[in-house]
Amino acid sequence: MTMISCDMRYGRTDQQKRALAAGLLRVISEATGEAATDIFFVIREGRGINFVEHGHHLPEYTDGAADDKDLISHLNQSL
């Protein structure tokens, strides 16, 4: 069984997390041939201060970030 873990900042809705999980499961299933029902997916959430990118702590998540919309759109297009 494949296991995928995703770490992200607090603030996304359950609907956003479901869309992310569904898209990732579809893409990984297509790429590997493994059934989506055989993939274990975990989302862990934390405060922005716990994430460091390019040497800088990230701010808290704010709804509507362009990167999230672009990612979900891209995942949905690869169906």
C-alpha positions in Angstrom: 0.0 0.0 0.0 1.3 3.4 -1.0 1.3 6.1 1.8 1.3 9.8 1.0 1.7 12.5 3.6 1.0 16.2 3.1 2.0 18.9 5.5 0.3 22.3 5.2 -0.7 25.3 7.2 -3.9 25.4 9.1 -6.8 27.3 7.4 -8.1 25.3 4.5 -11.7 24.1 4.6 -12.7 20.5 4.6 -13.9 20.9 1.1 -10.5 22.2 -0.1 -8.8 19.2 1.7 -11.2 16.8 0.1 -10.5 18.3 -3.4 -6.8 18.1 -2.8 -7.0 14.5 -1.6 -9.2 13.4 -4.5 -7.0 15.1 -7.1 -3.8 13.6 -5.7 -5.3 10.1 -5.4 -6.4 10.3 -9.0 -3.1 11.5 -10.3 -1.0 9.0 -8.3 -3.3 6.2 -9.3 -3.0 7.0 -12.9 0.8 7.3 -12.7 1.4 4.1 -10.7 -1.6 1.9 -11.7 -2.4 1.4 -8.1 -6.1 1.7 -7.2 -6.9 4.9 -5.4 -8.6 2.8 -2.7 -5.2 1.2 -2.0 -3.5 4.6 -1.3 -3.3 5.9 2.3 -3.3 9.7 2.4 -2.6 11.8 5.5 -2.9 15.5 5.9 -1.0 17.1 8.8 -1.7 20.8 9.6 0.5 23.3 11.4 0.9 27.0 12.0 2.8 29.0 9.4 5.7 29.6 11.9 6.4 25.8 11.7 7.2 26.0 7.9 10.4 27.6 6.7 11.0 28.3 3.0 14.2 29.9 1.7 15.2 30.6 5.3 12.0 32.5 6.2 9.1 31.4 8.4 5.9 31.4 6.5 3.0 33.6 7.6 -0.3 32.0 8.6 -2.4 30.7 5.7 -4.9 33.1 4.1 -7.8 31.8 2.1 -7.7 32.3 -1.6 -4.0 32.0 -2.1 -3.3 31.7 -5.9 -1.0 28.7 -5.4 -3.8 26.6 -3.9 -6.3 27.4 -6.7 -3.7 26.7 -9.4 -2.8 23.4 -7.8 -6.3 22.1 -7.5 -7.1 23.3 -11.0 -4.1 21.5 -12.4 -5.0 18.3 -10.5 -8.6 18.4 -11.8 -7.3 18.9 -15.4 -5.3 15.7 -15.3 -8.3 13.5 -14.8 
